[in-house]
Amino acid sequence: MPETRDINPSPSILARLARWLFSWKTIRRALVTLVTLVTLLALVITEENWRGKRAWERYRQEWEAKGERFDLASVIPPVVPDAQNFFAAPIVSRVLGSTNAQTPAEFNLYRGDSEKWPTKGGSWRTATLTDLKPWQQYFRDLAGSTNAFPVAPQPQSPAADVLLALSEFDPVLEALRQASQRAGARVPLQYENGFESATALLPYLARLKGSGQMLELRALAELDDGQSDQALADVKLLLRLTDSIRNQPFLISHLVRMAMMALTLQPVYEGLAQHRWSEAQLVELERVLAKLDFLPDYQAGMRGERACALAAFEAQRTTREIQTVEESHGTNRLVTTSLRFMPSAFFYQNELAFAKLHQQYVLPMVDLTNRVVSPAVAQASAAAVKSQGQSYSPYKAQALMLFPAIGKAVEKFAFAQASVDLARVACALERYRLAHGSYPETLDVLVPQFLAQLPHDIINGQPLKYRRPEDGSFVLYSVGWNQTDDGGTVALSKGKSSLVAQGDWVWRYRWE
């Protein structure tokens, strides 16, 4: 047989190797190396933490010297004494603060089978008047199965039947009207909790919008019934409700305000289209509409979002936890993620990134000096922010996660302000018609008798477009978000609703 060799090391070699590995000298060297590495890592982290904190503090101090504020306290609404606070009135607590969906004080129009709810209404954006007959039928049908709304034994005019049904709200509405005379408005929230208080605000916003829907319908029925004074009072109350949440530091509150403003404009539009407003009423309408200015509200809302986000980063830094809400099997649960070993630099640098993105891209999208909202600037800013996420960096990961959808938001603010401007000019045009028997050939003649100053098109800073068709009416419009003069054409979806991002933003009373 051929000779074989044992390829395993001899026991003596293994023993010597083991003695060397576990000798005190070797262990000491390993420990020294480990301690050195840990010390170096600690020094690097300490240095990075200091650099992050210093960079954020320097940036904040630089911009605070220019008038910016980044702290949560700067966006919290001021305290209002209860006697002057709209939201402290008992009736307001019942109407807007109640959590009982069946409370008689809630202005809930939609009851019973949802399939029978009226779904089609008027729209000034498509020159469509409201048909009250579906509402009349809805209230009468509902009376057959419930006593939710009062109805007459026999059908009256659609407007009369709608007003009778809504008379259920009269006592509460009158009390709410009295409460609206209070000078201040501050929702009872724990604002120091930042975004958490926005969640507590949501029920108020939902009931505010529901109140607005009721007042819109009521004003439309009053106009149709020849009660223009009552319609004006309800329009003004709706505007007061809209204004009550203007000082909230959350984007969602401003989105609801703009939705409520849209409700307000429909009775204004229909009263103009049907020549139901008097000279004095038109003067008052223009006066209250002039108080709406959504351009500074955009910047206030965005600064509020920024302050809340920065407060959230600070809370994560101090607690080393992130709490998120996850949906599981139809229910929401709060999930806490530990960040115990996350360096402070992560939080400081994300605060810095968030603040820089806001300052560089968000706030400049509205030019308050020239009162212009440029879609090109907005689109470029949105694209620039989106590009930030193409390359991952832990120092901006959280910042990008909390960053708002700025492109769509600024579009909504621009459309809201353009809508108000169109309505104000339309009121002045109707006053001119009442005085002269027809609409003017140009808008310039409205100043100063019927309008102190003509608002310009906020999209491009140019004069609003205006022309008189042969039928004697007028077409008044902004070039809209596509920045193109489409001749006063409204872009429609397949469902015949107007598309804000396309076509012109038009105020007219007839389709051509």
C-alpha positions as CSV (number, residue, x, y, z in Angstrom):
1,M,0.0,0.0,0.0
2,P,1.2,3.5,-0.7
3,E,2.3,5.6,2.3
4,T,-0.4,8.1,3.5
5,R,0.1,11.3,5.4
6,D,-2.1,12.8,8.1
7,I,-3.1,16.3,6.8
8,N,-4.3,17.5,10.1
9,P,-1.9,19.6,12.2
10,S,-0.4,17.9,15.1
11,P,-1.9,18.5,18.5
12,S,1.1,20.4,19.5
13,I,0.6,22.9,16.7
14,L,-3.1,23.4,17.7
15,A,-2.1,23.8,21.3
16,R,0.5,26.5,20.5
17,L,-2.0,28.3,18.3
18,A,-4.7,28.2,21.0
19,R,-2.2,29.5,23.6
20,W,-1.3,32.4,21.3
21,L,-4.9,33.3,20.5
22,F,-6.0,33.3,24.1
23,S,-2.8,34.8,25.6
24,W,-3.3,38.0,27.6
25,K,-1.0,39.9,25.2
26,T,-3.2,39.0,22.2
27,I,-6.4,39.7,24.1
28,R,-5.0,43.0,25.2
29,R,-4.1,44.0,21.7
30,A,-7.6,43.1,20.5
31,L,-9.2,45.0,23.3
32,V,-7.0,48.1,22.6
33,T,-7.8,47.9,18.9
34,L,-11.5,47.6,19.7
35,V,-11.5,50.4,22.1
36,T,-9.6,52.5,19.6
37,L,-12.1,51.8,16.9
38,V,-15.0,52.5,19.2
39,T,-13.4,55.7,20.4
40,L,-12.8,56.8,16.8
41,L,-16.3,56.0,15.9
42,A,-17.6,57.9,18.9
43,L,-15.4,60.9,18.0
44,V,-16.7,60.7,14.4
45,I,-20.3,60.6,15.5
46,T,-19.8,63.4,18.1
47,E,-18.1,65.5,15.4
48,E,-21.0,64.7,13.0
49,N,-23.6,65.5,15.6
50,W,-21.9,68.8,16.3
51,R,-21.6,69.7,12.6
52,G,-25.3,68.8,12.0
53,K,-26.4,70.9,15.0
54,R,-24.2,73.8,14.1
55,A,-25.3,73.8,10.5
56,W,-29.0,73.8,11.4
57,E,-28.5,76.5,14.1
58,R,-26.6,78.7,11.7
59,Y,-29.2,78.4,8.9
60,R,-32.0,79.1,11.4
61,Q,-30.3,82.1,12.8
62,E,-29.6,83.5,9.3
63,W,-33.2,83.3,8.3
64,E,-34.6,84.4,11.6
65,A,-32.6,87.6,11.2
66,K,-34.5,88.1,7.9
67,G,-37.8,87.6,9.7
68,E,-38.5,83.9,9.2
69,R,-39.7,81.8,12.2
70,F,-39.3,78.0,12.4
71,D,-40.7,77.3,15.9
72,L,-44.1,75.9,16.5
73,A,-45.1,78.8,18.8
74,S,-44.8,81.2,15.9
75,V,-47.7,79.6,14.0
76,I,-50.1,78.7,16.9
77,P,-53.2,80.9,16.8
78,P,-53.2,83.6,19.6
79,V,-55.4,82.9,22.6
80,V,-58.8,84.4,22.4
81,P,-60.9,85.2,25.5
82,D,-64.0,82.9,25.6
83,A,-66.4,85.9,25.5
84,Q,-64.8,86.9,22.1
85,N,-64.1,83.4,20.8
86,F,-66.5,82.1,18.1
87,F,-65.6,78.5,19.0
88,A,-66.3,79.0,22.7
89,A,-69.9,79.8,22.0
90,P,-72.1,76.9,23.3
91,I,-74.0,76.6,20.0
92,V,-70.8,76.4,18.1
93,S,-69.6,73.6,20.4
94,R,-72.9,71.8,19.6
95,V,-72.8,72.3,15.9
96,L,-69.1,71.9,15.2
97,G,-67.6,70.2,18.2
98,S,-70.1,67.5,18.9
99,T,-69.1,63.9,18.2
100,N,-72.7,62.6,18.2
101,A,-73.6,62.2,14.5
102,Q,-77.3,62.3,15.4
103,T,-77.3,65.6,17.3
104,P,-80.1,67.9,16.2
105,A,-77.7,70.8,16.1
106,E,-75.6,69.3,13.2
107,F,-76.4,70.6,9.8
108,N,-76.6,67.2,8.1
109,L,-78.4,67.3,4.8
110,Y,-77.7,63.8,3.7
111,R,-79.8,61.2,5.5
112,G,-81.4,57.9,4.6
113,D,-80.5,55.9,1.5
114,S,-77.4,57.4,-0.1
115,E,-78.6,56.3,-3.5
116,K,-81.4,58.9,-3.2
117,W,-79.1,61.8,-2.3
118,P,-79.1,64.6,-4.9
119,T,-75.8,64.4,-6.7
120,K,-75.9,67.0,-9.4
121,G,-75.8,70.7,-8.6
122,G,-75.1,73.9,-10.2
123,S,-71.5,75.1,-11.0
124,W,-70.4,78.6,-11.9
125,R,-67.3,77.0,-13.4
126,T,-69.5,75.5,-16.1
127,A,-72.2,78.2,-16.2
128,T,-74.7,75.8,-14.7
129,L,-77.6,76.9,-12.4
130,T,-78.8,74.7,-9.6
131,D,-82.0,72.7,-10.2
132,L,-83.9,72.6,-6.9
133,K,-86.3,69.9,-8.0
134,P,-84.1,66.9,-7.1
135,W,-83.8,68.4,-3.6
136,Q,-87.5,68.9,-3.4
137,Q,-88.1,65.3,-4.3
138,Y,-85.4,64.1,-2.0
139,F,-86.9,65.8,1.0
140,R,-90.5,64.6,0.1
141,D,-89.3,61.1,-0.4
142,L,-87.4,61.1,2.9
143,A,-90.6,62.2,4.7
144,G,-92.3,59.0,3.6
145,S,-90.0,56.9,5.7
146,T,-88.8,59.3,8.4
147,N,-89.6,62.7,10.0
148,A,-86.1,63.9,9.4
149,F,-87.3,67.1,7.6
150,P,-90.7,68.9,7.6
151,V,-92.6,68.9,4.3
152,A,-95.9,70.4,3.1
153,P,-98.9,68.1,2.6
154,Q,-98.9,69.0,-1.1
155,P,-95.9,70.0,-3.2
156,Q,-95.1,73.7,-3.4
157,S,-92.5,75.3,-5.6
158,P,-89.1,73.6,-5.3
159,A,-87.6,76.6,-3.5
160,A,-90.5,76.7,-1.0
161,D,-90.3,73.0,-0.2
162,V,-86.5,73.2,0.2
163,L,-86.8,76.2,2.6
164,L,-89.5,74.4,4.6
165,A,-87.3,71.3,4.9
166,L,-84.4,73.4,6.0
167,S,-86.5,75.3,8.5
168,E,-85.7,72.5,10.9
169,F,-82.3,74.3,11.4
170,D,-83.7,77.8,11.9
171,P,-83.3,78.0,15.7
172,V,-79.8,76.6,15.7
173,L,-78.9,78.7,12.7
174,E,-80.0,81.9,14.4
175,A,-77.9,81.1,17.4
176,L,-75.0,80.4,15.2
177,R,-75.5,83.7,13.4
178,Q,-75.3,85.5,16.8
179,A,-72.2,83.6,17.7
180,S,-70.6,84.7,14.4
181,Q,-70.6,88.3,15.7
182,R,-67.7,87.4,18.0
183,A,-64.5,89.0,16.9
184,G,-62.1,86.1,17.4
185,A,-61.9,82.4,16.5
186,R,-59.6,79.8,18.0
187,V,-60.4,76.1,17.9
188,P,-59.9,74.4,21.3
189,L,-56.9,72.2,20.3
190,Q,-53.6,71.3,21.9
191,Y,-51.6,73.1,19.3
192,E,-48.3,72.3,21.0
193,N,-48.8,68.8,19.8
194,G,-48.2,69.8,16.2
195,F,-49.5,67.4,13.6
196,E,-51.4,65.5,16.3
197,S,-53.6,68.5,16.8
198,A,-54.4,68.5,13.1
199,T,-56.0,65.1,13.6
200,A,-58.2,66.5,16.3
201,L,-59.2,69.4,14.0
202,L,-60.6,67.0,11.3
203,P,-64.1,66.6,12.9
204,Y,-64.4,70.4,13.1
205,L,-63.5,70.7,9.4
206,A,-66.0,68.0,8.4
207,R,-68.9,69.7,10.3
208,L,-67.9,73.1,9.0
209,K,-68.1,72.0,5.4
210,G,-71.4,70.3,6.2
211,S,-72.7,73.6,7.6
212,G,-71.5,75.3,4.4
213,Q,-73.4,72.9,2.2
214,M,-76.6,73.6,4.1
215,L,-76.1,77.3,3.9
216,E,-75.3,77.2,0.1
217,L,-78.5,75.3,-0.5
218,R,-80.5,77.6,1.7
219,A,-79.2,80.7,0.0
220,L,-79.9,79.3,-3.5
221,A,-83.5,78.5,-2.5
222,E,-83.9,81.9,-0.9
223,L,-82.8,83.6,-4.2
224,D,-85.2,81.4,-6.2
225,D,-87.9,82.4,-3.7
226,G,-87.2,86.1,-4.1
227,Q,-85.6,86.5,-0.6
228,S,-82.4,88.1,-1.6
229,D,-81.8,89.8,1.7
230,Q,-81.9,86.4,3.5
231,A,-79.7,84.9,0.8
232,L,-77.1,87.6,1.4
233,A,-77.2,87.0,5.1
234,D,-76.6,83.3,4.6
235,V,-73.7,84.0,2.2
236,K,-72.1,86.3,4.7
237,L,-72.5,83.7,7.5
238,L,-70.9,81.1,5.2
239,L,-68.0,83.4,4.6
240,R,-67.7,83.9,8.4
241,L,-67.5,80.1,8.9
242,T,-64.9,80.0,6.2
243,D,-62.9,82.7,7.9
244,S,-63.1,81.0,11.3
245,I,-60.3,78.6,10.5
246,R,-58.1,80.9,8.5
247,N,-55.5,81.1,11.3
248,Q,-55.0,77.3,11.6
249,P,-51.4,76.2,10.9
250,F,-52.3,73.2,8.8
251,L,-52.6,72.9,5.0
252,I,-55.8,70.8,5.4
253,S,-57.7,73.6,7.0
254,H,-56.9,75.9,4.1
255,L,-58.0,73.2,1.6
256,V,-61.4,73.1,3.4
257,R,-61.6,76.9,3.4
258,M,-61.2,76.9,-0.3
259,A,-63.9,74.2,-0.7
260,M,-66.2,76.3,1.4
261,M,-65.4,79.4,-0.6
262,A,-66.4,77.5,-3.7
263,L,-69.8,76.8,-2.0
264,T,-70.2,80.5,-1.3
265,L,-69.6,81.5,-4.9
266,Q,-72.5,79.5,-6.3
267,P,-75.3,81.6,-4.8
268,V,-73.3,84.7,-5.7
269,Y,-73.1,83.5,-9.3
270,E,-76.7,82.5,-9.6
271,G,-77.9,85.8,-8.1
272,L,-75.8,87.6,-10.7
273,A,-76.8,85.4,-13.6
274,Q,-80.5,85.9,-12.8
275,H,-80.1,89.6,-11.8
276,R,-81.4,89.1,-8.3
277,W,-78.9,91.1,-6.4
278,S,-79.7,94.8,-5.8
279,E,-77.1,97.6,-6.0
280,A,-76.6,97.7,-2.2
281,Q,-76.3,94.0,-2.0
282,L,-73.7,93.9,-4.8
283,V,-71.7,96.5,-2.9
284,E,-71.8,94.4,0.2
285,L,-70.9,91.2,-1.7
286,E,-67.9,92.8,-3.2
287,R,-66.8,94.2,0.2
288,V,-66.9,90.8,1.9
289,L,-65.3,88.9,-1.0
290,A,-62.5,91.5,-1.1
291,K,-61.5,90.2,2.4
292,L,-60.6,86.8,1.0
293,D,-56.9,86.7,0.0
294,F,-55.6,83.2,-0.5
295,L,-52.1,84.2,-1.6
296,P,-50.7,85.1,1.8
297,D,-52.8,82.2,3.2
298,Y,-50.7,79.9,1.1
299,Q,-47.5,81.0,2.7
300,A,-49.1,81.0,6.2
301,G,-50.3,77.5,5.7
302,M,-47.0,76.3,4.3
303,R,-45.1,77.9,7.2
304,G,-47.5,76.2,9.6
305,E,-46.7,72.8,7.9
306,R,-43.0,73.5,8.1
307,A,-43.2,74.4,11.8
308,C,-45.1,71.2,12.6
309,A,-42.7,69.1,10.6
310,L,-39.7,70.6,12.4
311,A,-41.4,70.0,15.7
312,A,-41.9,66.4,14.7
313,F,-38.2,66.0,13.9
314,E,-37.3,67.5,17.3
315,A,-39.7,65.1,19.1
316,Q,-38.1,62.2,17.3
317,R,-34.6,63.4,18.3
318,T,-35.5,63.7,22.0
319,T,-37.5,60.5,22.3
320,R,-35.6,58.5,19.7
321,E,-38.9,57.1,18.4
322,I,-41.1,57.5,15.3
323,Q,-44.8,56.8,15.6
324,T,-46.7,56.0,12.5
325,V,-50.3,54.9,11.8
326,E,-50.7,51.7,9.9
327,E,-53.9,50.2,8.5
328,S,-54.5,46.6,9.3
329,H,-57.7,44.7,8.4
330,G,-59.7,47.9,8.2
331,T,-58.5,49.4,11.5
332,N,-55.7,51.8,12.3
333,R,-52.9,51.0,14.8
334,L,-50.1,53.1,16.1
335,V,-46.7,51.6,15.4
336,T,-43.6,52.9,17.3
337,T,-40.2,52.4,15.7
338,S,-37.2,52.8,18.0
339,L,-34.3,55.1,16.8
340,R,-32.3,54.5,20.0
341,F,-28.9,54.3,18.2
342,M,-29.6,57.0,15.6
343,P,-27.0,59.8,15.8
344,S,-28.4,63.3,16.5
345,A,-26.9,64.4,13.2
346,F,-29.7,62.4,11.4
347,F,-32.4,64.6,12.9
348,Y,-30.5,67.9,12.7
349,Q,-29.6,67.4,9.1
350,N,-33.2,66.4,8.2
351,E,-34.5,69.5,9.9
352,L,-32.0,71.5,7.8
353,A,-32.9,69.8,4.6
354,F,-36.6,70.3,5.2
355,A,-36.2,74.0,6.0
356,K,-34.0,74.6,3.0
357,L,-36.4,72.8,0.6
358,H,-39.3,75.0,1.9
359,Q,-37.3,78.2,1.7
360,Q,-35.9,77.5,-1.8
361,Y,-38.9,75.9,-3.5
362,V,-42.2,76.2,-1.5
363,L,-42.5,79.8,-0.4
364,P,-41.3,81.4,-3.7
365,M,-44.1,79.7,-5.7
366,V,-46.4,82.6,-4.7
367,D,-45.0,86.1,-5.5
368,L,-46.8,88.3,-2.9
369,T,-45.1,91.5,-4.1
370,N,-46.5,91.2,-7.6
371,R,-49.5,88.9,-6.7
372,V,-48.5,86.3,-9.3
373,V,-48.5,82.5,-9.1
374,S,-46.5,81.2,-11.9
375,P,-47.3,77.6,-13.0
376,A,-43.9,77.4,-14.6
377,V,-42.2,78.2,-11.3
378,A,-44.4,75.8,-9.5
379,Q,-43.7,73.0,-11.9
380,A,-40.0,73.6,-11.8
381,S,-40.0,73.7,-8.0
382,A,-42.1,70.4,-7.8
383,A,-39.7,68.7,-10.2
384,A,-36.6,70.0,-8.2
385,V,-38.0,68.6,-5.0
386,K,-38.9,65.3,-6.7
387,S,-35.3,65.0,-8.0
388,Q,-34.0,65.2,-4.5
389,G,-35.4,61.7,-3.9
390,Q,-33.6,60.2,-6.8
391,S,-30.4,59.6,-4.8
392,Y,-30.9,58.3,-1.2
393,S,-29.3,60.2,1.7
394,P,-30.2,59.6,5.3
395,Y,-29.8,63.3,5.9
396,K,-32.9,64.1,3.8
397,A,-34.9,60.9,3.9
398,Q,-37.3,62.0,6.7
399,A,-37.5,65.5,5.2
400,L,-38.7,64.1,1.9
401,M,-41.2,61.8,3.6
402,L,-42.9,64.7,5.3
403,F,-42.7,67.1,2.4
404,P,-46.1,68.3,1.1
405,A,-47.4,67.8,-2.4
406,I,-46.5,71.3,-3.3
407,G,-47.5,71.4,-7.0
408,K,-51.2,70.6,-6.5
409,A,-51.4,72.7,-3.4
410,V,-50.3,75.9,-5.0
411,E,-52.6,75.3,-8.0
412,K,-55.6,75.1,-5.6
413,F,-54.6,78.4,-3.9
414,A,-54.1,80.1,-7.3
415,F,-57.5,78.9,-8.6
416,A,-59.2,80.0,-5.3
417,Q,-57.9,83.5,-5.5
418,A,-58.6,83.8,-9.2
419,S,-62.2,82.7,-8.5
420,V,-62.6,85.4,-5.9
421,D,-61.2,88.0,-8.2
422,L,-63.5,87.0,-11.0
423,A,-66.5,87.2,-8.7
424,R,-65.6,90.6,-7.5
425,V,-65.3,91.9,-11.0
426,A,-68.6,90.2,-11.9
427,C,-70.3,92.1,-9.1
428,A,-68.9,95.4,-10.4
429,L,-70.1,94.5,-13.9
430,E,-73.6,93.9,-12.6
431,R,-73.6,97.2,-10.8
432,Y,-72.5,98.9,-14.1
433,R,-75.4,97.1,-15.9
434,L,-77.9,98.3,-13.3
435,A,-76.7,101.8,-13.8
436,H,-76.4,101.8,-17.6
437,G,-78.6,99.1,-18.9
438,S,-75.9,96.9,-20.4
439,Y,-72.4,95.6,-19.6
440,P,-69.4,97.8,-20.5
441,E,-67.2,97.4,-23.5
442,T,-64.1,97.2,-21.4
443,L,-63.3,96.6,-17.8
444,D,-61.4,99.9,-17.4
445,V,-64.6,101.9,-17.0
446,L,-65.4,100.1,-13.8
447,V,-62.7,102.0,-11.9
448,P,-63.1,103.8,-9.6
449,Q,-66.9,104.1,-9.4
450,F,-67.7,100.3,-9.3
451,L,-64.4,98.9,-8.2
452,A,-61.5,100.7,-6.5
453,Q,-58.9,98.7,-8.5
454,L,-59.1,96.0,-11.1
455,P,-57.5,92.7,-10.0
456,H,-55.1,91.4,-12.6
457,D,-54.7,87.8,-13.7
458,I,-52.6,86.2,-11.0
459,I,-51.2,83.6,-13.4
460,N,-49.3,86.1,-15.5
461,G,-49.9,89.6,-14.0
462,Q,-51.7,90.7,-17.1
463,P,-55.2,92.2,-17.3
464,L,-58.1,89.7,-17.0
465,K,-59.6,88.7,-20.4
466,Y,-63.0,90.2,-21.1
467,R,-65.3,90.3,-24.1
468,R,-69.0,90.9,-24.9
469,P,-70.7,88.3,-27.1
470,E,-73.5,89.4,-29.4
471,D,-76.1,88.2,-27.0
472,G,-75.3,91.1,-24.6
473,S,-73.7,89.0,-21.8
474,F,-70.0,88.9,-21.1
475,V,-67.1,86.4,-20.8
476,L,-64.6,87.1,-18.1
477,Y,-61.6,84.8,-17.5
478,S,-58.1,84.1,-16.5
479,V,-55.8,82.1,-18.8
480,G,-55.6,79.4,-16.1
481,W,-53.0,76.9,-15.1
482,N,-52.0,76.0,-18.6
483,Q,-51.0,79.7,-19.1
484,T,-52.7,79.7,-22.5
485,D,-55.5,82.0,-23.7
486,D,-58.0,79.4,-24.9
487,G,-60.6,82.1,-25.7
488,G,-62.7,81.6,-22.6
489,T,-63.0,77.8,-23.1
490,V,-63.5,75.6,-20.0
491,A,-61.9,72.2,-20.2
492,L,-64.3,69.4,-19.1
493,S,-63.8,65.9,-17.9
494,K,-65.9,63.0,-19.3
495,G,-68.3,63.6,-16.4
496,K,-68.7,67.3,-17.6
497,S,-67.0,68.8,-14.6
498,S,-64.4,71.4,-15.2
499,L,-60.7,70.6,-15.1
500,V,-58.7,73.2,-13.2
501,A,-55.3,72.3,-14.7
502,Q,-56.6,72.7,-18.3
503,G,-58.5,75.4,-20.2
504,D,-59.3,78.9,-18.9
505,W,-60.9,79.8,-15.6
506,V,-64.1,81.5,-16.8
507,W,-67.0,83.5,-15.4
508,R,-69.9,83.6,-17.8
509,Y,-73.7,83.1,-17.8
510,R,-74.3,81.3,-21.1
511,W,-72.5,78.7,-23.2
512,E,-71.7,79.8,-26.7
